[in-house]
Amino acid sequence: MVFQFPTFVFSRTTADDPYEQNRQMKRHPSFTVGVVLVALTSTLVVNYFVESFLFAQEVSNANTVGKQIAILADEAINESSGIVRSHTNPNCFWTHNDSGDKPRLFLVNRDGKTVARVGLSKAKAIDWEDIAIHIVGDDAHLIIGDIGGNTQSRKHVTLYVLREPKLTTDDLNREVTLDLSVDFELEMEVTFPGGVTNYESIAVDHSSHSILIVEKGNLSGRVFTVPLPSLLDDKHKMRVEAKQVGVAPVPMATACDISADGRSLVIIGYSIGFLFRREISAAGEIESWKAALEREPAVFSLGKLRQTEGVCFSEDEKSIFFTSERVQTPIFEIDLPINPNR
């Protein structure tokens, strides 16, 4: 389709009046369409040059190729937008779709089989973008980020907190997919200073008992935190305001994860990964995310894949798993350019 910008015909009374011509032109509905198209084109051009520039640089492991470990055969997983390793179900991952699906999770094993579909009763799925996990001993809670804001018209985003469903050994090995329904324990409404923009990444920082939320921006994104909630009281809904703690120099951030010790942060874009590492002072204190984000990260290619949207650390944290948005969703594993445990 070829778009032709509108031709404006002015009345004689305004033909020689540039101010009046401009006023009439801006009232024309086609002018609005033209402005929107120019804005969208500019965004695409910026993103193209940003990614082209980064790929042109010498990245830490430019020759590394991600290893495909599974294909998710379940066609109901048509837009995997987040992934996290299960804590209570061995050799399994949790994932979910982007906007347009029911409020549900999928438990998949390393062979790509959907072990269970888990619906969240009373939850909404406006724009689910990422999932994180909070682990305390043998106990684990999943945190689902209904945080997308492509229209930028939301007054708040929502985090759903629920105890991780634990399946029996028989359920994990059964041939037929198990369908379950669970209740979430807490609904967190999150507001932001200056209002909601667009976010696609959340992760739990166990070192500071907080949840990181990364903004999706063309060239960089602000990084916010909210405190991990206490689930000991009877609250089922709460509202908190996020606090900005830094800026991530990551274009179009789509997912993130934090290592168990709270020192390593991986953020991915559509084809690129960024690894940030927090230092420990002589006094044994961990530095702020602001300081870590201001240093040059380790940058690495994820390969030429369609829109990478979910990421999580492996158990030994020397590699990451990530997904790509498409039907027959692949899960890849790639070694990190540096050992985050050093």
C-alpha positions as CSV (number, residue, x, y, z in Angstrom):
1,M,0.0,0.0,0.0
2,V,1.4,3.4,-0.9
3,F,0.4,6.3,1.3
4,Q,-0.2,9.7,-0.4
5,F,0.0,12.7,1.8
6,P,-3.1,14.9,1.5
7,T,-3.3,17.9,-0.8
8,F,-4.9,20.9,0.9
9,V,-7.1,23.4,-1.0
10,F,-7.5,26.7,0.7
11,S,-10.2,29.3,0.2
12,R,-9.4,32.6,-1.4
13,T,-9.7,34.4,1.9
14,T,-6.8,32.4,3.3
15,A,-4.7,31.7,0.2
16,D,-2.3,34.5,1.1
17,D,-2.4,34.1,4.8
18,P,0.2,31.4,5.9
19,Y,-1.0,31.4,9.5
20,E,-4.6,30.6,8.5
21,Q,-3.4,28.0,6.0
22,N,-1.4,26.3,8.8
23,R,-4.4,26.4,11.1
24,Q,-6.8,24.9,8.5
25,M,-4.2,22.2,7.6
26,K,-3.9,21.1,11.2
27,R,-7.6,20.7,11.5
28,H,-7.7,18.3,8.5
29,P,-7.9,14.7,9.7
30,S,-5.4,13.6,7.2
31,F,-2.8,15.9,8.8
32,T,-3.1,13.9,12.0
33,V,-2.6,10.6,10.1
34,G,0.4,12.1,8.4
35,V,2.0,13.2,11.7
36,V,1.4,9.7,13.3
37,L,3.0,8.0,10.3
38,V,6.0,10.3,10.4
39,A,6.4,9.6,14.1
40,L,6.2,5.8,13.6
41,T,8.6,6.0,10.7
42,S,11.1,8.0,12.8
43,T,10.9,5.4,15.6
44,L,11.6,2.6,13.2
45,V,14.5,4.4,11.7
46,V,16.0,5.1,15.1
47,N,15.6,1.5,16.2
48,Y,17.2,0.3,12.9
49,F,20.2,2.5,13.3
50,V,20.6,1.7,17.0
51,E,20.6,-2.0,16.4
52,S,22.8,-1.7,13.3
53,F,25.3,0.4,15.3
54,L,25.4,-2.1,18.2
55,F,25.9,-5.1,15.8
56,A,28.7,-3.2,14.1
57,Q,30.6,-3.0,17.4
58,E,33.0,-5.7,18.7
59,V,30.8,-7.4,21.3
60,S,32.1,-9.7,23.9
61,N,31.1,-13.0,22.3
62,A,30.2,-12.1,18.7
63,N,30.8,-15.6,17.5
64,T,28.7,-17.3,20.2
65,V,25.5,-18.9,18.9
66,G,22.6,-19.7,21.1
67,K,21.8,-23.4,21.5
68,Q,18.1,-24.3,20.9
69,I,17.1,-26.6,23.8
70,A,13.4,-27.0,23.0
71,I,10.5,-26.1,20.8
72,L,7.2,-25.4,22.6
73,A,4.8,-27.6,20.7
74,D,1.7,-26.1,22.3
75,E,0.1,-23.8,19.7
76,A,-1.7,-22.0,22.5
77,I,1.7,-20.4,23.3
78,N,1.6,-18.1,20.3
79,E,3.5,-15.0,21.7
80,S,5.7,-16.1,24.6
81,S,6.6,-12.9,26.4
82,G,8.3,-14.0,29.6
83,I,10.1,-17.1,31.0
84,V,11.4,-18.2,34.4
85,R,12.8,-21.4,35.7
86,S,10.5,-23.3,38.0
87,H,11.7,-23.7,41.6
88,T,9.4,-26.5,42.7
89,N,8.9,-28.4,39.5
90,P,12.3,-29.9,38.3
91,N,13.5,-29.2,34.7
92,C,10.5,-27.0,34.0
93,F,9.9,-23.3,33.0
94,W,6.9,-21.0,33.4
95,T,5.9,-18.9,30.4
96,H,2.9,-16.8,29.3
97,N,1.6,-15.0,26.3
98,D,1.6,-11.3,25.6
99,S,-1.6,-9.3,25.3
100,G,-4.6,-10.9,23.8
101,D,-4.6,-14.2,25.8
102,K,-6.5,-15.3,28.9
103,P,-4.8,-14.7,32.3
104,R,-2.9,-18.0,32.4
105,L,0.5,-19.5,32.7
106,F,2.1,-22.5,31.0
107,L,4.4,-24.9,32.7
108,V,6.6,-26.5,30.1
109,N,9.4,-29.0,30.4
110,R,12.8,-29.1,28.7
111,D,11.4,-31.4,26.0
112,G,9.0,-28.6,25.0
113,K,5.9,-30.3,26.3
114,T,3.2,-28.3,28.1
115,V,2.9,-30.0,31.5
116,A,0.1,-27.7,32.8
117,R,-2.0,-24.7,31.9
118,V,-2.7,-22.7,35.0
119,G,-5.4,-20.0,34.9
120,L,-5.5,-17.2,37.4
121,S,-9.0,-16.7,38.6
122,K,-10.1,-13.1,39.1
123,A,-7.0,-11.7,37.4
124,K,-6.9,-9.6,34.2
125,A,-4.6,-9.9,31.3
126,I,-4.4,-6.4,29.8
127,D,-0.8,-6.7,28.7
128,W,1.3,-9.4,30.4
129,E,4.9,-8.8,29.6
130,D,7.2,-10.6,32.0
131,I,7.4,-13.0,34.9
132,A,9.8,-13.3,37.9
133,I,10.2,-15.6,40.8
134,H,10.9,-14.9,44.5
135,I,12.6,-17.7,46.4
136,V,12.9,-18.1,50.1
137,G,14.3,-21.5,51.1
138,D,11.9,-24.1,49.7
139,D,9.1,-21.6,49.2
140,A,8.6,-19.7,45.9
141,H,6.2,-17.1,44.6
142,L,5.7,-16.1,41.0
143,I,5.3,-12.5,40.1
144,I,3.5,-11.7,36.8
145,G,4.0,-8.3,35.3
146,D,0.8,-6.9,33.6
147,I,3.0,-3.9,32.8
148,G,2.7,-3.2,29.1
149,G,1.8,0.3,28.1
150,N,2.0,0.6,24.3
151,T,-1.0,3.0,24.3
152,Q,0.5,4.9,27.3
153,S,-3.1,5.4,28.6
154,R,-2.9,3.4,31.8
155,K,-3.0,5.1,35.2
156,H,-1.1,2.2,36.8
157,V,0.3,-1.2,36.0
158,T,-0.3,-4.4,37.9
159,L,1.9,-7.1,39.5
160,Y,0.2,-10.4,40.5
161,V,1.8,-12.4,43.2
162,L,1.0,-16.1,43.7
163,R,2.5,-19.1,45.3
164,E,4.2,-21.3,42.7
165,P,2.0,-24.3,41.9
166,K,3.7,-27.5,42.7
167,L,2.8,-30.6,40.7
168,T,3.2,-34.2,41.8
169,T,5.7,-36.5,40.1
170,D,2.8,-38.3,38.5
171,D,1.3,-35.0,37.1
172,L,4.7,-34.0,35.8
173,N,5.0,-37.2,33.8
174,R,1.4,-37.7,32.6
175,E,0.7,-37.7,28.9
176,V,-2.2,-35.3,28.9
177,T,-1.7,-31.6,29.8
178,L,-3.1,-30.7,33.2
179,D,-5.5,-27.8,33.4
180,L,-5.6,-26.0,36.7
181,S,-7.1,-22.8,38.2
182,V,-5.5,-20.9,41.1
183,D,-6.0,-17.7,43.0
184,F,-3.3,-15.0,43.3
185,E,-2.4,-13.9,46.8
186,L,-1.8,-10.2,46.1
187,E,-2.6,-7.7,43.4
188,M,-0.1,-4.8,43.4
189,E,-1.1,-1.6,41.6
190,V,2.1,0.3,40.7
191,T,2.2,4.0,39.8
192,F,5.2,5.9,38.5
193,P,6.4,9.5,39.0
194,G,5.3,11.4,35.9
195,G,2.8,8.7,34.9
196,V,2.9,5.2,33.2
197,T,4.9,4.8,30.0
198,N,5.8,1.3,28.6
199,Y,7.5,-1.5,30.5
200,E,8.3,-5.1,29.5
201,S,10.8,-6.3,32.1
202,I,10.6,-7.2,35.7
203,A,13.0,-9.1,38.0
204,V,13.4,-9.9,41.7
205,D,16.4,-8.5,43.5
206,H,16.8,-10.8,46.5
207,S,19.7,-8.7,48.0
208,S,17.4,-5.7,48.5
209,H,14.1,-7.4,48.8
210,S,12.7,-5.4,45.8
211,I,11.3,-5.8,42.3
212,L,13.0,-4.1,39.4
213,I,10.9,-2.7,36.5
214,V,12.7,-1.6,33.4
215,E,11.2,0.9,31.0
216,K,11.2,0.2,27.3
217,G,12.6,3.2,25.4
218,N,14.1,3.7,22.0
219,L,17.7,4.4,23.2
220,S,17.5,3.7,27.0
221,G,15.0,3.1,29.7
222,R,14.6,4.2,33.3
223,V,14.9,1.6,36.0
224,F,12.5,1.5,38.9
225,T,12.1,-0.5,42.1
226,V,9.1,-1.4,44.3
227,P,9.5,-3.3,47.6
228,L,8.8,-6.9,47.7
229,P,5.4,-7.2,49.6
230,S,4.9,-9.1,52.8
231,L,2.4,-11.9,52.4
232,L,1.9,-12.4,56.1
233,D,-1.0,-10.1,56.5
234,D,-4.5,-10.4,55.0
235,K,-4.1,-7.8,52.3
236,H,-5.1,-8.9,48.8
237,K,-4.6,-5.6,47.1
238,M,-2.2,-2.7,47.5
239,R,-0.9,0.4,45.7
240,V,2.7,1.5,45.6
241,E,4.7,4.1,43.7
242,A,7.8,3.0,42.0
243,K,11.1,4.7,42.8
244,Q,13.6,5.4,40.0
245,V,17.1,4.0,40.8
246,G,18.9,4.5,37.5
247,V,18.8,4.5,33.7
248,A,19.7,1.4,31.6
249,P,21.5,2.2,28.3
250,V,19.5,-0.5,26.6
251,P,17.4,0.2,23.5
252,M,13.9,-1.4,23.4
253,A,14.4,-3.6,26.5
254,T,12.0,-6.5,26.3
255,A,13.0,-8.7,29.4
256,C,15.4,-8.9,32.3
257,D,16.5,-11.1,35.2
258,I,18.7,-10.8,38.2
259,S,21.1,-13.4,39.6
260,A,20.3,-15.0,43.0
261,D,23.0,-13.0,44.8
262,G,21.6,-9.7,43.4
263,R,24.8,-8.7,41.7
264,S,24.2,-9.5,38.0
265,L,21.4,-8.0,35.8
266,V,20.8,-9.2,32.3
267,I,18.6,-7.1,30.0
268,I,17.7,-8.1,26.5
269,G,16.4,-6.2,23.5
270,Y,15.2,-7.6,20.2
271,S,18.6,-9.1,19.2
272,I,21.1,-8.0,21.8
273,G,21.9,-8.8,25.4
274,F,23.4,-6.5,28.1
275,L,25.0,-7.8,31.3
276,F,25.6,-5.4,34.2
277,R,27.6,-6.4,37.3
278,R,27.5,-4.8,40.7
279,E,30.7,-4.5,42.6
280,I,31.3,-5.3,46.3
281,S,33.2,-2.7,48.4
282,A,36.1,-3.5,50.8
283,A,33.5,-3.1,53.6
284,G,31.4,-5.9,52.0
285,E,28.7,-3.6,50.8
286,I,27.0,-4.1,47.4
287,E,27.0,-1.0,45.1
288,S,23.8,0.6,43.9
289,W,22.1,-0.2,40.6
290,K,22.7,3.4,39.6
291,A,26.4,3.0,39.8
292,A,26.4,-0.4,38.0
293,L,24.2,0.9,35.2
294,E,26.6,3.8,34.6
295,R,29.5,1.5,33.8
296,E,29.9,-0.1,30.3
297,P,28.1,-3.4,30.3
298,A,29.1,-6.6,28.5
299,V,27.2,-6.6,25.3
300,F,26.5,-9.8,23.3
301,S,24.4,-10.9,20.3
302,L,21.4,-13.1,20.7
303,G,21.5,-14.0,17.0
304,K,19.2,-13.1,14.2
305,L,15.9,-14.1,15.7
306,R,12.4,-12.8,15.6
307,Q,11.7,-10.5,18.6
308,T,13.3,-12.0,21.7
309,E,10.9,-11.4,24.6
310,G,11.7,-13.5,27.7
311,V,15.0,-14.2,29.6
312,C,16.1,-16.0,32.8
313,F,19.4,-17.1,34.3
314,S,20.4,-20.8,34.3
315,E,20.8,-22.5,37.6
316,D,24.6,-22.0,37.7
317,E,24.1,-18.4,36.3
318,K,26.8,-18.9,33.7
319,S,24.2,-18.9,30.9
320,I,20.8,-17.6,30.1
321,F,17.6,-19.0,28.6
322,F,15.5,-16.9,26.3
323,T,12.5,-17.2,24.0
324,S,11.5,-15.7,20.7
325,E,7.9,-14.6,19.9
326,R,6.5,-17.0,17.3
327,V,4.2,-20.1,17.1
328,Q,6.3,-23.2,17.8
329,T,8.2,-21.1,20.3
330,P,11.9,-21.9,20.6
331,I,13.8,-21.8,23.9
332,F,17.5,-21.0,23.5
333,E,20.4,-21.1,25.9
334,I,23.5,-19.0,25.4
335,D,26.7,-18.7,27.5
336,L,27.2,-15.4,29.1
337,P,30.3,-13.4,27.9
338,I,31.7,-13.3,31.4
339,N,31.3,-15.4,34.5
340,P,28.9,-13.4,36.7
341,N,30.1,-15.4,39.7
342,R,33.6,-13.9,39.6
